[in-house]
């Protein structure tokens, strides 16, 4: 018998992963080139050449016992953390040091670490729909209560009036994700300033500390010159979870970090507890080889021209088919309005054309579907005629 909590998690296991597995099944039947799988946010851009060079040089030059052993601190190598801090300071005019950085097993590992650090049973974690569905599991892992803010389907900016109304004395954390998965929307500086003001007022009203957790795996994937605000500059109780999965195309390597600024309430205790949480959650420390790799590649960037071509081609192609979608400013997703109320039925209809989409209900926003365009350009070109055929079922011509 499995744990009661796990029964629910298994029943609601990731629709994204399930659709990805369906793609593998269809590929065996029809050939990979005839299946148009837009389900998984798995980068199709190769890691920069510098990553390969760093891997080779580190393995050749460093002593194996030191390279592959535990780090002295659960937070990671001090020189790596210092390199991350200096890079952030240069880019965002912050004042971090190594002690403010904790290397993690990706942003997902970082989120689990910081929630373990902060959340007591029945304390509340606020999220803005649509949101990455795993936030439900991460919050449940620490016996917290997830509180959803309903989506503004015109702009997909957070509904701040509802946000202010739903903050309670039990609110301990707020998770934001910008650029956003699944919409690709970047939360504006105006939005962030208003959010920070609300949080400050509520902290004073309730005499509590509310932590803003910024989940940032897509920070570097922003188009058309759009600026992504760095949230620690707007609200002192901000903690950042970052991943190199998308920025360096290293999703399987599971490497990222947490930023816990000294301005955060009880920062010394939070930093110490996060290091312990990193250990007791079973991560122990972030992968040692990859820590050293990202330190060497701290200035490397993903080629956005590839994703931008995919974005423009798919967005315009779907609009010509009759589909409705806000144009994404970042990440590599389109969030498309389903032509029927039941978006799961629409996803099933798309499967008949070997098109794999993820229902918006997985992100707390039914009536929409997510399309991950981090695929080969040829996949998009091949899929557009299938989308045209699919559209004929719903739109008058």
C-alpha positions, -999 to +999 in steps of 0.1 A: +000+000+000+014+034-010+010+065+011-024+082+010-008+115-002+010+096-030-023+081-042-035+116-051-003+126-067-002+094-088-038+100-099-030+136-109+004+128-123+018+152-149-003+156-180+028+170-197+048+138-191+018+116-200+014+134-234+052+131-240+049+093-235+019+093-258+042+109-284+067+081-281+039+056-286+026+074-317+061+077-331+065+039-331+032+036-351+036+064-376+073+074-375+088+102-355+087+126-384+049+123-386+042+130-349+041+167-338+049+166-302+045+200-285+041+186-250+074+189-232+096+220-225+127+201-236+151+225-254+159+217-289+189+241-291+222+225-283+242+237-253+269+262-262+302+247-274+318+262-243+299+238-222+314+208-239+349+224-237+344+231-200+333+195-193+364+181-211+389+205-195+375+200-159+376+162-162+411+163-176+426+189-152+409+183-118+417+156-093+389+130-096+386+124-058+380+161-053+359+166-084+335+138-077+334+140-039+310+158-016+314+196-014+326+210+019+292+227+023+258+215+012+254+250-004+281+240-030+316+251-039+324+285-025+342+297-057+312+287-078+288+305-055+310+336-056+311+335-094+273+333-095+270+362-071+294+384-090+276+377-123+243+387-108+258+418-092+273+428-126+240+423-144+215+436-119+234+460-097+229+438-066+253+432-037+253+394-033+282+373-020+288+335-020+268+332+013+237+344-005+239+316-031+230+279-026+236+256-056+207+233-062+194+204-083+178+227-108+151+253-100+127+224-090+152+213-064+156+249-053+118+254-049+115+222-028+144+233-007+130+268+000+095+256+007+109+229+031+128+258+048+099+282+051+065+264+052+048+250+083+018+226+079-013+244+068+005+277+059-005+291+026+014+294-007-001+317-033+002+311-070-011+330-100-030+309-126-019+298-150+010+283-132+034+254-135+014+225-122+042+210-101+037+238-076+008+218-063+030+188-055+058+209-041+034+227-017+018+194-008+052+179+000+055+202+030+019+200+040+012+236+029-020+249+013-020+261-023-041+292-029-048+301-065-054+335-080-077+332-110-063+342-144-067+374-163-072+359-197-069+392-215-034+400-204-023+371-182-008+396-158-015+387-122-049+398-108-036+420-079-070+430-065-079+393-059-043+387-047-047+413-020-080+399-009-066+363-006-036+371+015-043+360+051-023+357+083-015+321+072+001+333+039+038+325+041+050+325+005+040+337-030+054+320-061+058+340-093+071+327-126+082+353-152+087+348-181+057+326-174+052+289-181+027+283-198+018+318-213+052+333-222+041+365-206+066+387-187+053+404-156+057+441-161+077+463-137+044+481-129+029+448-119+059+439-097+059+473-080+022+469-072+027+434-059+055+444-037+035+473-023+006+449-015+030+425+002+046+452+023+011+464+034-001+430+043+031+422+063+024+453+084-013+445+088-007+410+100+027+413+117+040+384+096+068+378+071+056+369+035+083+356+012+081+362-026+097+332-044+107+340-080+109+309-101+132+319-130+142+291-154+132+312-184+148+345-174+172+345-204+145+336-229+129+371-235+122+385-270+118+419-287+140+437-262+116+430-233+132+435-199+125+410-171+125+427-137+149+413-111+126+409-082+150+413-053+153+450-062+116+456-055+108+436-024+133+427+003+117+393+012+124+379-022+141+346-029+151+336-064+152+300-078+171+297-110+180+269-134+204+265-163+181+240-179+168+264-205+195+291-206+222+266-213+200+238-227+210+215-198+176+202-185+189+167-177+219+179-158+198+193-130+218+223-120+206+257-107+208+278-076+188+298-049+195+334-041+187+343-005+196+379-001+209+393+032+179+417+033+155+387+037+139+385+071+160+362+094+183+356+064+210+339+085+185+313+097+169+309+063+204+304+047+214+279+073+181+260+071+182+259+033+215+242+034+202+216+058+170+212+036+193+206+006+208+176+025+177+161+042+157+162+010+183+138-004+200+162-028+230+166-004+247+190-028+242+200-064+261+179-090+298+188-085+309+186-121+281+207-133+287+233-106+322+238-120+309+238-156+284+266-151+310+287-133+332+285-164+302+292-186+287+320-166+287+344-195+274+320-221+239+325-236+214+304-256+209+315-293+174+331-291+172+335-329+162+298-331+134+301-306+123+334-320+119+319-355+098+291-341+077+316-321+070+339-350+062+311-374+039+291-351+022+322-337+014+336-372+005+302-386-020+295-358-036+329-361-041+323-398-058+290-390-083+310-367-068+302-333-065+329-306-034+334-286-016+361-268+019+366-283+045+354-259+072+378-247+095+350-233+100+313-225+091+290-254+054+283-251+022+295-267-010+294-246-038+290-271-075+294-264-094+262-271-121+265-297-144+245-274-149+248-237-135+214-229-099+218-238-092+182-230-116+171-257-098+195-281-065+178-271-080+145-280-092+158-313-056+171-320-042+137-314-061+124-344-038+146-364-008+134-344-006+168-327+002+166-290-009+195-268-012+199-230-046+210-215-047+243-197-064+227-167-029+212-159-019+249-152-050+259-134-065+276-164-090+254-183-102+264-217-067+268-231-039+245-243-001+249-241+021+244-271+059+241-264+077+254-295+112+244-284+111+218-312+128+214-345+117+241-370+108+213-394+083+201-368+065+234-368+064+236-406+051+200-408+025+206-381+009+237-396-010+219-424-023+195-397-034+225-376-052+238-406-071+205-409-079+205-372-091+241-374-117+232-401-136+213-374-142+244-354-140+276-376-162+286-405-144+296-436 
